[in-house]
Amino acid sequence: MTEIAFQKALQKPKLAPTFYFIGVTTGKSSIMKVFPLWMKELGRPDIVIEGINCKIHDDPQVYCRIVAFIKADPNSLGGLVTTHKIDLYAASHNLFDYFDRYTQITGEISCISKNEGRLEGHAKDPITAGLSMDAIVSKGYFGRTGAEVLIMGAGGSSVATMLHLMDKPDPSDRPRRVVIVNRSLPNLEHMREMVVAHGTDIEVSYVHNQDPVKNDEIMSRLPDYSIVINATGMGKDTPGSPFTHAGLFPRHGIAWEFNYRGELDFMHQALAQGESRQVKVEDGWVYFLHGWTQVIAQVLHIDLTPELFERLDVLASTVRR
Ligand SMILES: NC(=O)c1ccc[n+]([C@@H]2O[C@H](COP(=O)([O-])OP(=O)(O)OC[C@H]3O[C@@H](n4cnc5c(N)ncnc54)[C@H](OP(=O)(O)O)[C@@H]3O)[C@@H](O)[C@H]2O)c1
């Protein structure tokens, strides 16, 4: 259970079966405490977790070296990718032998695993973001309320959330309109390409912006009951919030912070309006649980039944911070 710079991680073959966590500040994640408890519960206490910290939009060579090492080293079982899902896919897709349907649609990898000698890439976020959203938003919510969705950030988790919304078969589970805001163009374009290729009746607006005052204006135009998602990593990976303290959340709306640790400025801004504007506030803990359990099940080839998820949820709650 260690956190290491990638150069050091890739020097020697692993002595113990190793599961990697490729992220930005991996050592601070609750998974470092949760993972050993879960491995004990799953009867695999021999498996260790190692965090590999990369810079946001790191050198493509970094991603290639990590993936090549995991592929070649017999004791490297696979791992979970956060933040670098799109960049890792772009840099290293040639090293994989198989991609699931969601990786092909989204162009991102959140799960690296092995199966009979093949290196596999899965995009689990459409499943895990979906499971988490379904836990927050009740059936028929959009049809009932006319709510729209504002997604701050157009990275891997936003793409997954968008895909989940587009794939909802019942029209009352799809918002009429989604606004996606991103600070630079490549991820916004990637999102647009994915949405156009997939096809949807949802009206999607793409906004290239990182000015919080303009974000406040965009948020102020949302109808009541709308959902505002912070998928920028601001408040954890980088300081601050995409909104100013003057930004008004939609009345009766839902503010969903994708993270559960860090300063969480966006979440605190929303909490401050909990009563005055009847804003319901959610953090990323349930997303964390679904995200990790789905990837671990894939890497270890276990059947994640609802009963097993429940047991893992209870264990994780004992060390939540
Ligand atoms: N709770 C959980 O288990 C869970 C699960 C998934 C994700 N998350 C968290 O959610 C966050 C996003 O994850 P991700 O995988 O989608 O990351 P990502 O792929 O790095 O995407 C983040 C996106 O936000 C954009 N962005 C950053 N600051 C912005 C700003 N001020 N205004 C507008 N856009 C901005 C980035 O723009 P650029 O294109 O310019 O870089 C990037 O496209 C991360 O902090 C991650 O830890 C948590």
The ligand as an SDF file (V2000), in Angstrom:
LIG
                    3D

 48 52  0  0  0  0  0  0  0  0999 V2000
  -15.9890   10.1220   -6.7100 N   0  0  0  0  0  0  0  0  0  0  0  0
  -15.4260    9.4110   -7.6400 C   0  0  0  0  0  0  0  0  0  0  0  0
  -15.1910    8.2320   -7.5050 O   0  0  0  0  0  0  0  0  0  0  0  0
  -15.0490   10.0730   -8.9430 C   0  0  0  0  0  0  0  0  0  0  0  0
  -15.2610    9.4080  -10.1440 C   0  0  0  0  0  0  0  0  0  0  0  0
  -14.9170   10.0500  -11.3340 C   0  0  0  0  0  0  0  0  0  0  0  0
  -14.3460   11.3150  -11.2910 C   0  0  0  0  0  0  0  0  0  0  0  0
  -14.1480   11.9060  -10.0880 N   0  0  0  0  0  0  0  0  0  0  0  0
  -13.5020   13.2190  -10.0210 C   0  0  0  0  0  0  0  0  0  0  0  0
  -14.1040   14.1080  -10.9190 O   0  0  0  0  0  0  0  0  0  0  0  0
  -13.1250   14.9710  -11.4570 C   0  0  0  0  0  0  0  0  0  0  0  0
  -13.1940   14.8780  -12.9770 C   0  0  0  0  0  0  0  0  0  0  0  0
  -12.7920   13.5900  -13.3630 O   0  0  0  0  0  0  0  0  0  0  0  0
  -12.4400   13.2810  -14.8820 P   0  0  0  0  0  0  0  0  0  0  0  0
  -11.9360   11.9030  -14.9050 O   0  0  0  0  0  0  0  0  0  0  0  0
  -13.5810   13.6660  -15.7510 O   0  0  0  0  0  0  0  0  0  0  0  0
  -11.2160   14.2990  -15.0950 O   0  0  0  0  0  0  0  0  0  0  0  0
  -10.6370   14.9190  -16.4330 P   0  0  0  0  0  0  0  0  0  0  0  0
  -10.7630   13.9300  -17.5330 O   0  0  0  0  0  0  0  0  0  0  0  0
   -9.3090   15.4760  -16.0730 O   0  0  0  0  0  0  0  0  0  0  0  0
  -11.6220   16.1420  -16.7590 O   0  0  0  0  0  0  0  0  0  0  0  0
  -11.6710   17.3450  -16.0870 C   0  0  0  0  0  0  0  0  0  0  0  0
  -12.1690   18.3860  -17.0840 C   0  0  0  0  0  0  0  0  0  0  0  0
  -12.5060   19.5910  -16.4030 O   0  0  0  0  0  0  0  0  0  0  0  0
  -12.0230   20.6610  -17.1730 C   0  0  0  0  0  0  0  0  0  0  0  0
  -11.8180   21.8200  -16.3120 N   0  0  0  0  0  0  0  0  0  0  0  0
  -10.9120   21.9820  -15.3260 C   0  0  0  0  0  0  0  0  0  0  0  0
  -11.0730   23.1900  -14.7530 N   0  0  0  0  0  0  0  0  0  0  0  0
  -12.1090   23.7840  -15.3850 C   0  0  0  0  0  0  0  0  0  0  0  0
  -12.7670   25.0350  -15.2390 C   0  0  0  0  0  0  0  0  0  0  0  0
  -12.3870   25.9260  -14.3480 N   0  0  0  0  0  0  0  0  0  0  0  0
  -13.8070   25.3210  -16.0490 N   0  0  0  0  0  0  0  0  0  0  0  0
  -14.2020   24.4300  -16.9880 C   0  0  0  0  0  0  0  0  0  0  0  0
  -13.6150   23.2360  -17.1850 N   0  0  0  0  0  0  0  0  0  0  0  0
  -12.5850   22.9220  -16.3850 C   0  0  0  0  0  0  0  0  0  0  0  0
  -10.7520   20.1530  -17.7970 C   0  0  0  0  0  0  0  0  0  0  0  0
  -10.4580   20.9620  -18.9080 O   0  0  0  0  0  0  0  0  0  0  0  0
   -9.1360   20.7950  -19.8340 P   0  0  0  0  0  0  0  0  0  0  0  0
   -9.6290   20.0470  -21.0150 O   0  0  0  0  0  0  0  0  0  0  0  0
   -8.7580   22.1940  -20.1360 O   0  0  0  0  0  0  0  0  0  0  0  0
   -8.1120   20.0890  -19.0120 O   0  0  0  0  0  0  0  0  0  0  0  0
  -11.1380   18.7250  -18.1570 C   0  0  0  0  0  0  0  0  0  0  0  0
  -11.7450   18.6190  -19.4180 O   0  0  0  0  0  0  0  0  0  0  0  0
  -11.7700   14.5360  -10.9030 C   0  0  0  0  0  0  0  0  0  0  0  0
  -11.4030   15.3720   -9.8420 O   0  0  0  0  0  0  0  0  0  0  0  0
  -12.0290   13.1330  -10.4100 C   0  0  0  0  0  0  0  0  0  0  0  0
  -11.2100   12.8070   -9.2930 O   0  0  0  0  0  0  0  0  0  0  0  0
  -14.4930   11.3300   -8.9130 C   0  0  0  0  0  0  0  0  0  0  0  0
  1  2  1  0
  2  3  2  0
  2  4  1  0
  4  5  1  0
  4 48  2  0
  5  6  2  0
  6  7  1  0
  7  8  2  0
  8  9  1  0
  8 48  1  0
  9 10  1  0
  9 46  1  0
 10 11  1  0
 11 12  1  0
 11 44  1  0
 12 13  1  0
 13 14  1  0
 14 15  2  0
 14 16  1  0
 14 17  1  0
 17 18  1  0
 18 19  2  0
 18 20  1  0
 18 21  1  0
 21 22  1  0
 22 23  1  0
 23 24  1  0
 23 42  1  0
 24 25  1  0
 25 26  1  0
 25 36  1  0
 26 27  1  0
 26 35  1  0
 27 28  2  0
 28 29  1  0
 29 30  1  0
 29 35  2  0
 30 31  1  0
 30 32  2  0
 32 33  1  0
 33 34  2  0
 34 35  1  0
 36 37  1  0
 36 42  1  0
 37 38  1  0
 38 39  2  0
 38 40  1  0
 38 41  1  0
 42 43  1  0
 44 45  1  0
 44 46  1  0
 46 47  1  0
M  CHG  2   8   1  16  -1
M  END
$$$$
